[in-house]
Every structure is written in C-alpha cells, then in structure tokens.
C-alpha cells in the first residue's frame, strides 16, 4: 500500500511539473533556452557586475556548492523557513476559519485585523530582534507573519464563500451545532480555497527568507545581500537560483499532495 501511494504521489508530481505532457515539457524547455540566449546576448554588452553571463553564474554556483558555503546557507534558511511557515500557516488557517464562520468573532476582531494587516513583515524586524534575538527564531517570526496573513484571508474568504444551500442540506440531514457544521460541511467545502492559500504562502515564505535574514541571520538571504554589496552579482544570482529551486521543489510536492486531497474535483 505504501509503495502504491508513493507511486501515485510520484505520478502526481510528474503531472504537476509538466512531465505528463511531452508537448508542455518541450515548450517549457524552449522557453528556458530562449531566455538563456537573450540573457547571454545582453551580458555581452554589459559589465560583469551589472549583468553577468549565464556561464559566470554557473561557475559561481558550482564554486559555492563545492566549497560547502551554499549547502550551509541553505540549511540555515530551511531551519527558520520550516517553523515560520508551519506556525504562520496553522494560525492563519485556524483564525481564518474561525472568523469566517463566526460573525461575533469577526465583529470583535475586525478593527484589530484592519489595523495590523497593512503592517509589512519588514517593519517588525525591531520586534523580532527584541523578542527573539538575532537567530533562527527571529527570522522565523518574520516569515510566520507573512504566512499568517496570506492563509488567514484565503481561509476567511473560502469559509465565507460556502453556499448557504450546502448548510441547509446539512441541517436537513441532521447536522447540528457550529462545530458539527464546520467539521462536516464548511471545512470540506472550503478546502480548495484553503489549499490555494497554503500554496501561495509557501512561495511567499521563500521570498521572505531574504527579508528575514536582512538583520544578520545566516542563510541564503544574507549571502545574497553580502554578494550584492560586494558587486558579486554572479554569486548573488547563484543564491537566488537556490531559492527558486527550493520553491520549485516545494511547489511540485505540494501540488502532488493537493491533487490527491482534491481528487474529488477531477
């Protein structure tokens, strides 16, 4: 059974990345090749510290990887990306479902939500340092804030969008009480919207890795900032590619899981 499940998830991952359709795979390869050609041509007429060539970036990537610096930086970033993403996602989904369902909770918290929502995660760096220090937990806090709001509004909107007809049918079939309605009707009906929010949040959190490391926490983001300050644009792009590759892996894995969870939509 475990082998069959793993095989099914692998097949879903292949479909998610486009391997299930050779035509899509070919078009994607042509798009990447075209981008690399344009990049190379532009780099011929630009200084290396402005637009390094793809060859220079590849060499910088290989050098950083061989030295172990890239692996160490990635490990540091993952060590605060994971807790920040998990905590922010869990609290965001939970709060979104609760406030989306309960008019009382929504009315009580609306002024607070509207006050805090415009505050960007970067504005909280001072609080992160004061509360957690310059470490992984401070960086995780910044990431968690970003994940929270994305998942909160996705879950809130998904729950608000649940059809009254579904609720009426549920009551007819014996669903009683808020908890029973949320468990039996609201959560299943809002799962597609919640999953979309989680997927968006996963990508957003990789973007926030750079912001969360701007105050000195070791990781890929700090290496990007350090390389940029030293005009090592090739090195900075190499580390940006690491973030892109990590996002791609996470996104493909999540899409495979999403296809399994939402198989009833097919």
N, C-alpha and C positions, 0 to 999 in steps of 0.2 A: 504493500500500500504506500509506504514511504517513497519507494522508488517511483511508483506511478505518479505520485503527487509532485515529486521533484522533476520528473519528465514533463508533466503538464505545465509546471511553472516555467521550465526552460523553454517550452514551446511558446508560451505566452510572452516571455521576454523577447524571443526571436521576432514574434509578430510586432511587439511594441517598438523594436528598433528598426523594423522595416525588412527583416530578413525573410519574412514570409512572402514577399512580393519582389521578385528579381528586378522588375522594372523600377520600382521605387528605390531599390538599392543602387541601381545604375544611375538614376537621376541624381541621387544624393552624392555619389562618387564624382559625377561630372560637375556638380555644383562646388564641391570642395576643391577639385582640380582647377576649376576656373578661378576661384578665389585665390588660390596659391599663385597662379600665374599673374594675376593682377597685382598681388602683393609684391611678388618678385620684381615686376616691371617698375612699380613705384619706388621700391627700395634702391634701384639702380641710380636714380637721380636724387637720392636723399642721403644725408649723413647717417652713419650707423646709430648715433644717439637720438635720431629722430624717428627713422623707420628702418630698423634692422631687417635684413633679408630672412626668408624662411630658413635658409641654411644656417645663418648665425644663431637663430633661435633654437634650431635643432641641436646645434653644438652646445649651446648654453644649457639646454635641457639635459643632454647626456652628461655634461660635466657635473651639474648639480646633483644628478641622480647617482653618478658614480662616487661622488665624494660622501654621500650619505646625508648631506645637508637637506636635500629635498624630502627624503623619507622622514627625517627627524621633524622637519617643519610640518609635514602633513600629519604626522602622529599628534603633534601638539594641537593643531587645528581641530582634528577629529575629537580630541579629548574634551574640548569645550563645545564643539558643534553638536555632538550627540546629546549631552544633558540639556543644553539650551533648547534644542529642537524638541526633545521629548517633553520637557516641562512646559514650554510655551504652547505646544500643540495640545497637550492634555488639558491645561487650564483654559485655553481658548475655546476648544470644542465644548468642554463642560459648561463654561459660562455662556457660550452662545446658545446652547440647547436650553439651558435654564431660563435665560432672559427672553429667548424667542418664544418659549411656551407660556411663561408666567407674566401676565400683564402687570401684576403687583410688583414683581422684582424689576421688570423693565422700567416702570414709572419711578421706582425708588432710586435706581442707579443711572437713569438717563442723563441727569446733569453731570455726574461724575464721568461717565463714559465720553460724553461730548467734550468735556474739558481735557481729559487725558489723551484722547485719540490723536489730536494733531501733534503731540509731542514726539519728535523723531527719536529713535533709539540713541543716536549720537549725542543728543542733549543730556542723556543720562549717564554719560561717561564719568562725570564727577561723583555721582551717587555710587556707581559701580566700584570706583576706587575706594570711596569712603566705607562702603558696606562690606566689600569682599576683598579689597586689595588688588594689586597688580598680579593677577593669577588667572587660572582657567575659569574659576567660578565668576570672577568679574566679567570675563569675556562671555561666559555662558549666559549671564544675566542680560547683556545687550542683545544676544541672539534670541533669548526667550521672549523678550519684549516684542521684537519684530514678529516672531512666530505667533505670539498670543493674538495680536490684532487681526492678522490675516485669517486665522482659524476662527476667531470669535465672530467676525462678520460673515464668514462663509456659513458657519453653523447657524447663526442667528437668522440669516436670510433663508436658509434651507428649511428651517423649522417653521418660520412664518409662512413659507410657501406651501406648506402641507394643505391639501384640499380639505375643505370642510365636509365634502361628500364622504371622504375616507373616514373621517371621525364619526360621522353619522352612521355609516355602515358598521364601524367598530362597536358603537354603543348598541346598535341593534343586535349584534352578535354576542353581547354580554360584557364588553369592555367597560370597566367601572373604575373611576378614580384617575387622578393625574398620572401617578406612577405607572399604572397599567396601560394607560393610553400612550404615554411616552415610550414605554418599552415595546408595546405591541404594534403601534401604528406610526408614531412620529419618527422614531429613530430609523426604522426600515425605509420609510418614505423619503427621509431627508439624507440618507446615506450618500447618494450620488453627489449632492452639493457639498457635504462634509468632506468627502474624498477629494473633490476638486480643490477645496481649501487646503487640505493637508498637502496635496501635491504642489500647489503654489507655494505654500510655506516652506517646503523642503528646499526648493530652489532659492527662495528669498533668504533663507538662513545661510546658504553658501555664499550669497552676496554679502551678508552681514559679517562674515568671517573677517573680511578686511577691516570693516568698521570696528569690530570688537577687539582687534589687535592694534588699533591705531595708538593706544596709550602704552605700548611696550610689551604686551603679552606675546611670547614666542609663538610662531606659527607661519603659515603661508602668507597671510596678510602682512605681517611685519617684514617678511622677506621681499614682498612686492614694494612696499614703501621704501625699504632700505635700498633696493636696487634702483628705484626711480630717483631717489635723492642723489645717488652716485652716477646718474645718467647711464646706467646699465640697462637700457631698455630691452635688450635681448633677454637678459636674465629675468626682468620683470614680466615679460610676455610668457616666458617659460613657466613661471609660477602661476600666472593667470590660466595657462593651459591646464595646470594641475587642478585648479578649482573647477574648470569646465569639465574635465574628465570625471572628476568625482561627482559633479552634478549629473552628468550623463548616466553614470553607473547607478546612482540612487534613483534617478527618474525612471530608467528602464526597469529596475527591480520593482519600484512602486507601481508602475503601470501593469506589470505582470500580475502583481497581487490584486490590483484594482479590477482587472479583467476577471479574476477568479471570484472576488467578492460580489461583483455586479454582473455575474454571468446571466442572471435572470433578465437583464436588459437586452441581451443579444436576440 
